[in-house]
Amino acid sequence: MQLSDIREALVEKGYREFLRPFELNIVGVRADSTIPNRFDDWINVYYRNQDGTWALHTYPATTDPGTYWLENPLNPQGTAILKEGQYLGSHEIGLHRGKYMALVQQRPVTVIRDYDRKAVLDFMNGKEDRGLFGINIHHALAEGTTKYVDKFSAGCQVFANAEDFNLFMQLCYRHRDLYTNDFTYTLIDQRALARATKKN
């Protein structure tokens, strides 16, 4: 994944980019797939170094709920699938389900409610819902790499590998110490990235 393509995709959509040293741009890229339960998406984190050069970290993740929650929604209207978009100041460092430090939702986001209770991701036909739903950014298993999403996401953005997540949190702590405990999360799809790649 090329940084130039990610940046071009954000420009194309008119999204904000953060330019101060070590100020994080956190960009999820959703794979062009409706098959659930896979860590087939990516969470990208990029920022300027002190000398003005750019750094990019790309981590395997899921931006979609697992099969269990698609078939057994917590909400009667359906399981939450985060809608593509940019959510300014949407997250902060806090406790995920009271267990460990992660990025937790602090401002409203928009989700699509997948209400058909089938193990297929439906990004188009569900009902939009906006609010505070606990759409956090966290890891799956506490050690190693998790193979299947299962119960680890009911709409959260979840890292497949625990060590990747720990490195990500180190970047988040530095951002918080330099600026504020406010993090913007941006979600784009693979097709937007493909268009940017062609452009570049």
C-alpha positions as CSV (number, residue, x, y, z in Angstrom):
1,M,0.0,0.0,0.0
2,Q,1.5,3.3,-1.1
3,L,1.3,6.4,1.0
4,S,0.8,8.6,-2.2
5,D,-2.4,6.5,-3.0
6,I,-3.8,6.9,0.4
7,R,-3.2,10.6,0.5
8,E,-4.7,11.0,-3.0
9,A,-7.8,9.1,-2.0
10,L,-8.3,11.5,1.0
11,V,-7.8,14.5,-1.3
12,E,-10.3,13.1,-3.8
13,K,-13.0,12.9,-1.0
14,G,-12.1,16.3,0.5
15,Y,-11.0,14.8,3.8
16,R,-8.8,16.5,6.3
17,E,-5.1,15.5,6.6
18,F,-3.0,16.2,9.7
19,L,0.4,17.7,9.0
20,R,2.1,18.5,12.3
21,P,5.0,16.2,13.4
22,F,3.8,12.9,14.8
23,E,0.1,13.9,14.5
24,L,-1.7,10.8,13.3
25,N,-3.7,10.1,10.2
26,I,-5.6,6.9,10.9
27,V,-7.1,5.5,7.7
28,G,-9.0,2.2,7.5
29,V,-9.2,0.6,4.0
30,R,-12.1,-1.8,3.5
31,A,-11.5,-4.6,1.1
32,D,-13.8,-5.0,-1.9
33,S,-15.4,-8.2,-0.5
34,T,-18.7,-9.1,1.1
35,I,-17.4,-12.3,2.7
36,P,-17.3,-11.8,6.5
37,N,-15.1,-13.1,9.3
38,R,-11.7,-12.4,7.7
39,F,-9.0,-9.9,8.6
40,D,-8.9,-8.8,5.0
41,D,-8.9,-5.0,5.5
42,W,-6.1,-2.7,6.6
43,I,-5.6,0.1,9.2
44,N,-3.0,2.6,8.0
45,V,-1.3,5.1,10.2
46,Y,0.8,7.8,8.8
47,Y,2.4,11.0,10.0
48,R,5.2,13.5,9.4
49,N,8.5,13.0,11.2
50,Q,10.3,15.9,12.8
51,D,12.4,16.4,9.6
52,G,9.3,16.7,7.4
53,T,9.5,13.2,5.9
54,W,6.5,10.9,6.0
55,A,6.2,7.6,7.8
56,L,3.5,4.9,7.0
57,H,2.5,1.8,9.0
58,T,0.0,-0.7,7.5
59,Y,-1.7,-3.3,9.7
60,P,-4.0,-6.2,8.7
61,A,-7.4,-5.7,10.4
62,T,-11.1,-5.9,10.0
63,T,-13.4,-2.9,9.5
64,D,-16.5,-5.2,9.5
65,P,-18.3,-7.3,12.1
66,G,-17.7,-11.0,12.4
67,T,-20.1,-13.7,11.4
68,Y,-21.4,-14.3,14.9
69,W,-22.7,-10.8,15.4
70,L,-24.1,-10.7,11.8
71,E,-26.3,-13.7,12.7
72,N,-26.9,-12.6,16.3
73,P,-27.2,-8.8,16.3
74,L,-26.9,-6.9,19.6
75,N,-29.3,-4.3,18.3
76,P,-32.8,-5.3,17.0
77,Q,-32.3,-3.1,14.0
78,G,-29.2,-5.1,12.9
79,T,-25.5,-5.3,13.4
80,A,-23.5,-2.1,13.0
81,I,-21.2,-1.8,9.9
82,L,-19.2,1.5,10.1
83,K,-20.1,3.7,7.1
84,E,-17.2,5.0,5.0
85,G,-16.3,8.5,5.9
86,Q,-14.1,10.8,8.0
87,Y,-15.0,11.1,11.7
88,L,-13.3,14.1,13.1
89,G,-12.2,13.7,16.8
90,S,-14.3,10.5,17.0
91,H,-11.9,8.6,19.3
92,E,-9.8,8.9,22.4
93,I,-7.5,6.7,24.4
94,G,-9.5,4.9,27.0
95,L,-10.5,1.4,28.3
96,H,-12.0,-1.0,25.8
97,R,-14.9,-2.8,27.6
98,G,-13.1,-1.9,30.9
99,K,-10.2,-4.3,30.0
100,Y,-7.3,-2.6,28.3
101,M,-6.3,0.7,26.7
102,A,-7.4,1.2,23.1
103,L,-9.0,3.9,21.0
104,V,-12.6,4.2,22.1
105,Q,-15.4,6.1,20.5
106,Q,-16.2,9.5,22.0
107,R,-18.2,11.3,19.3
108,P,-21.0,10.1,17.0
109,V,-20.3,8.0,13.9
110,T,-22.6,6.7,11.2
111,V,-23.2,2.9,10.8
112,I,-25.3,0.8,8.5
113,R,-27.5,-1.6,10.2
114,D,-27.3,-5.1,8.6
115,Y,-30.7,-6.5,9.6
116,D,-31.1,-9.7,7.5
117,R,-29.2,-11.9,9.9
118,K,-27.2,-13.6,7.2
119,A,-23.4,-14.2,7.2
120,V,-22.9,-11.8,4.3
121,L,-21.8,-8.2,4.6
122,D,-24.4,-5.8,3.2
123,F,-23.0,-2.3,2.8
124,M,-25.8,-0.9,0.6
125,N,-29.3,-1.9,1.8
126,G,-29.2,-1.4,5.5
127,K,-30.6,1.5,7.5
128,E,-28.2,4.3,8.5
129,D,-27.9,5.0,12.2
130,R,-25.8,7.7,13.9
131,G,-24.7,7.8,17.5
132,L,-22.4,6.5,20.1
133,F,-22.2,2.7,19.7
134,G,-18.9,1.7,21.1
135,I,-17.2,1.5,17.7
136,N,-13.7,1.1,19.2
137,I,-10.3,0.4,17.6
138,H,-8.8,-2.5,19.4
139,H,-7.0,-5.9,19.0
140,A,-8.5,-9.4,18.7
141,L,-6.5,-12.0,20.8
142,A,-4.1,-10.5,23.4
143,E,-1.2,-12.4,21.9
144,G,-0.2,-13.4,18.4
145,T,-2.3,-13.2,15.2
146,T,-6.0,-14.0,15.2
147,K,-7.2,-15.9,12.1
148,Y,-11.0,-15.3,12.2
149,V,-13.0,-12.3,13.4
150,D,-15.8,-14.3,15.1
151,K,-16.9,-12.4,18.2
152,F,-14.1,-9.9,18.2
153,S,-16.0,-7.3,16.2
154,A,-19.7,-6.3,16.5
155,G,-18.8,-3.2,14.3
156,C,-15.4,-2.3,15.8
157,Q,-12.2,-1.8,13.8
158,V,-10.0,-4.6,15.0
159,F,-6.3,-5.4,14.6
160,A,-5.5,-9.1,13.7
161,N,-2.1,-9.0,15.4
162,A,-1.6,-8.0,19.0
163,E,2.0,-6.7,18.5
164,D,0.8,-4.5,15.6
165,F,-1.8,-3.1,18.0
166,N,0.8,-2.4,20.7
167,L,3.0,-0.5,18.2
168,F,-0.1,1.5,17.1
169,M,-0.9,2.4,20.7
170,Q,2.7,3.7,21.2
171,L,2.1,6.1,18.3
172,C,-1.3,7.1,19.8
173,Y,0.3,7.9,23.2
174,R,2.9,10.1,21.5
175,H,0.2,11.9,19.6
176,R,-1.8,12.4,22.8
177,D,1.3,13.7,24.7
178,L,2.1,16.3,21.9
179,Y,-1.4,17.4,21.1
180,T,-4.7,16.2,22.7
181,N,-6.5,13.0,23.4
182,D,-8.5,13.4,20.2
183,F,-8.1,11.1,17.2
184,T,-9.8,11.2,13.8
185,Y,-10.7,8.0,12.1
186,T,-11.2,7.8,8.3
187,L,-12.6,4.8,6.5
188,I,-12.3,4.5,2.7
189,D,-12.8,1.5,0.4
190,Q,-10.4,-0.4,-1.8
191,R,-12.0,1.0,-4.9
192,A,-11.2,4.6,-3.8
193,L,-7.6,3.4,-3.3
194,A,-7.6,1.8,-6.8
195,R,-8.7,5.1,-8.4
196,A,-5.9,6.9,-6.6
197,T,-3.4,4.3,-7.7
198,K,-4.5,4.8,-11.3
199,K,-4.2,8.6,-11.0
200,N,-0.7,8.4,-9.5
